[in-house]
Amino acid sequence: MANDAKVQALLPRRRLLQDVLGRPLRDLRLSVTDRCNFRCPYCMPRERFHDQYRFLKSSERLEFHELIRLTRLFLQLGVVKLRITGGEPLLRPQLADLVGDLTSLPGIEDVALTTNGVLLAQHAAELRAAGLQRVTVSLDSLDPAVFAHLAGGFGNLEEVLEGIGAARRAGLAPIKINTVIQRGVNEHTALDLVERFRGTGIVVRFIEYMDVGNRNDWVRDRVVPSQELLGHIRSRWPLTELEPGYAGEVARRYAFDDGAGEVGFISSVTQPFCGDCSRARLSSDGKLYTCLFAAQGTDLRAPLRGGATDEELLALIRAVWEHRTDRYSELRDNLRARGVQHVEMNYVGG
């Protein structure tokens, strides 16, 4: 009990927030770079993110000490979970140093990383040693030709699989596979992923194709509803739906009846989960976004570098969240009809 009291004394003083719809701030996604070594058509199509595309300069990105300072403030406002994203976060040099600093902050319950996996074999052990708890790998197909198409001709499937193996050996767990399914593109390879990872402790999660950003030429006809895909999987392997693991969990989870693990579905298009969304996103140049589909963010870098005090920054963050009304996925058709623009996913993280 004495030790517990000491730990509590070290925790930042929390000033719990709720937005206009009563949603708390619990999760923070930190984008550490807008660059990526893939050109996935649904995120960064190669013809639009070409060799002459202007990415952020290093001076425009937040330094690690700036990310740490802002994260400390978000902790005071209720955040308990962090996810490091990009772009491809493993392109950021010395990322393990940032992980070590983040995982040392009092009050953090969970730190995870999302990656395309190509560089994961090189970094898994040092990331785990720095305190990273778990990793999510984006992998859209085990078919080499389909993989190559969906990676924009970059990367190598075997390197991704090696990265997943390295993460397992390093003790990063649970490992999750995120797979974006598009009709006519890769839905025919979905069951291959399930079969490959069933019984390994690795959880495959299928994500409905979303209209992220402004450059992926999204059309609803290419969305494969999660219920349709669930039916295909269930016809081969009986499944039982699981209760949510925590409030605001985005994936609906199903356990294999034979005990070989589980599979998940993230259904932003057909089964929106805006009502439980507790996630804020910080771009690598310090803009705060309150929705993956937001059009604009709030600049925290300028006041941060301009000498703002912690209290001033806290007041700014609090004001943004308390006025938050975002529920894009519930209003998708109406907002699209009005031509609403979105921040690009590589810039703010998925």
C-alpha positions in Angstrom: 0.0 0.0 0.0 2.8 2.4 0.8 4.3 1.8 -2.7 0.9 2.4 -4.3 0.7 5.7 -2.5 4.1 6.7 -3.7 3.1 5.9 -7.3 -0.1 7.9 -7.0 1.8 10.8 -5.7 4.0 10.8 -8.8 1.0 10.9 -11.2 0.3 14.2 -12.9 -2.8 16.0 -11.5 -5.5 15.0 -13.9 -8.2 17.5 -15.1 -10.6 15.2 -16.8 -12.2 16.5 -19.9 -15.4 15.8 -21.8 -16.4 17.1 -25.2 -19.8 18.5 -26.2 -21.1 15.0 -26.6 -19.8 13.8 -23.3 -16.8 11.9 -24.7 -13.7 11.8 -22.5 -10.1 12.3 -23.7 -8.3 9.1 -23.1 -6.1 8.2 -26.2 -3.4 10.3 -27.9 -1.9 9.4 -31.2 1.5 10.9 -31.8 2.5 11.2 -35.5 6.3 11.4 -35.6 6.7 11.9 -39.3 4.6 12.4 -42.4 7.0 10.4 -44.6 6.4 6.8 -45.6 8.3 4.2 -47.5 5.1 2.7 -49.0 2.7 4.3 -51.4 -0.6 2.5 -50.5 -3.3 3.6 -52.9 -5.9 4.1 -50.1 -3.5 6.4 -48.2 -0.6 7.8 -50.2 -1.3 7.0 -53.9 2.0 7.0 -55.7 0.9 9.4 -58.5 0.1 12.1 -56.0 2.9 11.5 -53.4 5.6 11.5 -56.0 9.3 12.2 -55.8 8.7 16.0 -55.9 6.1 16.0 -53.2 7.0 18.3 -50.4 7.0 16.6 -47.0 7.7 18.4 -43.7 11.3 19.7 -43.1 13.0 18.4 -40.0 12.8 21.9 -38.5 9.0 21.8 -38.9 8.6 18.5 -37.0 8.3 18.5 -33.3 11.5 17.6 -31.5 11.3 14.7 -29.1 11.5 17.0 -26.0 8.6 18.9 -27.4 6.6 15.8 -27.9 7.3 14.8 -24.3 6.3 18.1 -22.9 3.0 18.1 -24.8 2.3 14.5 -23.8 2.8 15.4 -20.1 0.1 18.0 -20.5 -2.3 15.6 -22.2 -1.8 13.2 -19.3 -3.0 15.9 -17.0 -6.2 16.1 -19.0 -7.0 12.4 -18.9 -4.9 10.6 -21.5 -3.7 7.2 -20.4 -2.9 5.5 -23.8 -0.4 6.5 -26.4 0.0 5.2 -30.0 3.0 6.3 -32.1 2.1 6.7 -35.7 3.2 8.3 -39.0 3.6 8.1 -41.9 5.9 5.3 -41.1 7.2 6.0 -37.6 10.3 3.7 -37.9 11.7 6.2 -40.5 12.2 8.7 -37.6 15.8 8.3 -36.3 16.3 7.3 -32.6 12.7 6.4 -32.2 13.5 4.1 -29.3 14.8 7.1 -27.4 11.3 8.7 -27.7 9.7 5.4 -26.7 11.8 5.2 -23.6 10.9 8.7 -22.5 7.2 8.2 -23.2 7.0 4.9 -21.3 8.7 6.5 -18.3 6.0 9.2 -17.9 3.9 8.6 -14.7 0.3 7.8 -15.6 0.8 6.0 -18.9 -1.0 2.7 -19.0 -0.2 1.6 -22.6 2.2 2.6 -25.4 1.8 1.0 -28.8 3.2 1.6 -32.3 1.7 1.2 -35.8 4.0 0.3 -38.6 4.1 -1.2 -42.1 6.6 -3.7 -40.7 9.4 -3.4 -43.3 11.9 -1.9 -40.8 10.5 -3.7 -37.8 13.0 -6.6 -37.8 15.8 -4.0 -37.3 14.2 -2.2 -34.4 11.9 -4.6 -32.6 14.4 -5.6 -29.9 15.5 -2.1 -29.1 11.9 -0.8 -29.0 10.9 -3.5 -26.5 13.9 -2.8 -24.4 12.9 0.9 -24.4 9.5 0.0 -23.0 7.2 -0.4 -26.0 4.5 -2.8 -25.1 2.8 -3.8 -28.3 2.8 -3.2 -32.1 0.2 -3.1 -34.9 1.4 -4.1 -38.4 -0.4 -2.9 -41.5 -0.6 -5.9 -43.9 -3.2 -6.0 -46.6 -2.4 -9.3 -48.3 -0.2 -12.4 -48.2 -0.4 -12.7 -52.0 2.9 -11.2 -53.3 1.3 -9.5 -56.3 -1.6 -8.0 -54.3 0.8 -6.9 -51.6 3.0 -5.2 -54.2 0.0 -3.4 -55.6 -1.2 -2.2 -52.3 2.2 -1.0 -51.2 2.5 1.0 -54.3 5.4 -1.1 -55.6 7.5 -0.4 -52.5 8.6 -2.8 -49.7 8.8 -6.5 -49.6 6.3 -9.0 -48.1 9.0 -11.2 -46.7 10.5 -8.2 -44.8 7.1 -7.5 -43.2 6.7 -11.2 -42.2 10.3 -11.1 -40.8 9.4 -8.0 -38.8 6.4 -9.7 -37.3 8.5 -12.6 -36.3 11.1 -10.3 -34.7 8.4 -8.5 -32.8 7.2 -11.9 -31.4 10.7 -12.9 -30.4 11.2 -9.5 -28.7 8.1 -10.0 -26.6 5.9 -7.3 -28.1 2.4 -8.5 -27.5 -0.3 -8.6 -28.5 0.7 -8.2 -32.1 -2.2 -7.0 -34.3 -2.5 -7.1 -38.0 -4.5 -4.3 -39.6 -5.9 -5.2 -43.1 -7.8 -2.7 -45.2 -10.2 -4.6 -47.4 -11.3 -3.3 -50.8 -13.8 -5.0 -53.1 -12.2 -6.2 -56.3 -8.7 -5.6 -54.9 -7.9 -7.9 -51.9 -11.1 -9.3 -50.4 -10.3 -12.7 -52.0 -7.1 -12.9 -49.9 -8.7 -12.2 -46.5 -9.2 -15.8 -45.4 -5.5 -16.5 -46.2 -4.5 -14.0 -43.5 -6.9 -15.5 -41.0 -5.5 -19.0 -41.7 -1.9 -17.8 -41.5 -2.2 -16.2 -38.1 -4.9 -18.4 -36.4 -3.5 -20.0 -33.3 -0.4 -17.8 -33.2 -1.6 -15.2 -30.7 -1.5 -12.6 -33.5 -4.9 -10.9 -34.0 -6.0 -10.0 -37.5 -8.3 -7.0 -37.7 -10.2 -6.2 -40.9 -10.8 -2.5 -41.6 -13.5 -1.2 -43.9 -12.1 0.9 -46.8 -12.5 4.6 -45.7 -12.5 8.0 -47.3 -9.4 9.2 -45.5 -7.7 12.3 -46.9 -8.6 13.8 -50.3 -6.5 11.8 -52.7 -7.6 8.1 -52.6 -10.6 8.4 -54.9 -12.8 6.6 -52.4 -16.1 5.2 -53.7 -18.6 3.3 -51.5 -18.9 0.5 -54.0 -15.4 -0.6 -53.0 -16.3 -1.0 -49.3 -16.7 -4.6 -48.2 -19.0 -4.4 -45.2 -17.6 -6.1 -42.1 -20.8 -8.3 -41.7 -20.2 -9.7 -45.2 -16.6 -10.6 -44.5 -17.6 -12.0 -41.1 -20.0 -14.3 -42.8 -17.3 -15.7 -45.1 -15.0 -16.3 -42.2 -17.7 -17.8 -40.0 -18.7 -20.2 -42.7 -15.2 -21.7 -42.4 -14.4 -21.3 -38.8 -17.2 -20.9 -36.2 -17.0 -17.7 -34.2 -18.5 -16.2 -31.1 -18.7 -12.5 -30.5 -16.8 -11.2 -27.5 -17.7 -8.4 -25.1 -15.7 -5.1 -25.6 -12.4 -5.2 -23.7 -12.8 -1.5 -22.6 -15.0 1.5 -23.2 -14.4 3.0 -26.6 -12.9 -0.1 -28.2 -13.1 0.4 -32.0 -12.9 -3.2 -33.1 -15.7 -5.7 -32.7 -14.0 -8.9 -31.7 -14.9 -12.6 -32.3 -13.3 -15.6 -30.8 -12.8 -18.8 -32.7 -14.9 -21.6 -31.2 -11.9 -24.0 -31.3 -9.8 -21.7 -29.1 -7.4 -20.6 -31.9 -7.6 -16.9 -30.9 -9.8 -14.1 -32.3 -10.4 -11.8 -35.3 -11.6 -8.2 -35.2 -13.5 -5.8 -37.4 -13.2 -2.0 -37.6 -16.4 -0.8 -39.4 -16.2 3.0 -39.6 -18.4 3.1 -42.7 -21.2 0.6 -41.9 -21.1 0.6 -38.1 -19.7 4.0 -37.0 -18.3 4.2 -33.5 -18.1 8.0 -33.1 -20.2 7.9 -30.0 -17.4 6.3 -28.0 -14.4 8.1 -29.6 -11.9 9.3 -27.0 -9.0 9.8 -29.4 -7.0 13.0 -30.1 -4.3 13.2 -32.8 -1.1 15.2 -32.8 0.6 15.7 -36.2 4.3 15.6 -36.4 4.4 19.4 -36.8 2.3 20.0 -33.7 -1.3 20.4 -34.9 -4.0 18.9 -32.7 -6.8 17.1 -34.5 -9.9 15.8 -32.8 -11.0 13.4 -35.7 -9.3 11.3 -38.3 -11.5 13.0 -40.9 -11.0 16.6 -39.6 -10.4 19.4 -42.0 -8.3 21.6 -39.7 -6.2 21.3 -36.7 -5.1 23.6 -33.9 -1.5 24.7 -33.9 0.3 23.8 -30.7 3.9 24.2 -32.1 3.7 28.0 -32.5 2.7 28.7 -28.9 5.0 25.9 -27.7 8.0 27.5 -29.4 6.8 31.0 -28.7 7.2 30.6 -24.9 3.7 29.6 -23.8 3.5 28.3 -20.3 2.2 24.9 -19.4 -1.0 26.5 -18.1 -1.5 28.4 -21.3 -1.0 25.2 -23.4 -3.3 23.3 -21.1 -6.0 25.9 -21.5 -5.7 25.7 -25.3 -5.9 21.9 -25.4 -8.9 22.0 -23.0 -10.7 24.5 -25.1 -10.3 22.5 -28.2 -11.6 19.3 -26.6 -14.5 20.9 -24.7 -15.8 22.3 -28.0 -15.3 19.1 -30.0 -18.4 17.9 -31.9 -16.8 15.6 -34.4 -18.8 12.6 -35.6 -17.9 12.4 -39.3 -18.6 8.7 -39.8 -22.2 9.1 -38.6 -22.7 12.0 -41.0 -20.5 10.8 -43.8 -23.0 11.1 -46.7 -24.2 14.6 -45.8 -20.7 15.9 -45.3 -19.4 14.3 -48.5 -22.2 15.9 -50.4 -21.0 19.3 -49.0 -17.5 18.6 -50.3 -15.9 18.6 -46.8 -12.1 18.2 -47.0 -10.0 15.9 -44.7 -6.5 16.0 -43.4 -4.3 13.4 -45.1 -3.8 10.2 -43.1 0.0 10.1 -43.6 0.1 13.5 -41.9 -2.0 12.8 -38.8 -1.7 9.1 -38.4 -4.4 6.4 -38.7 
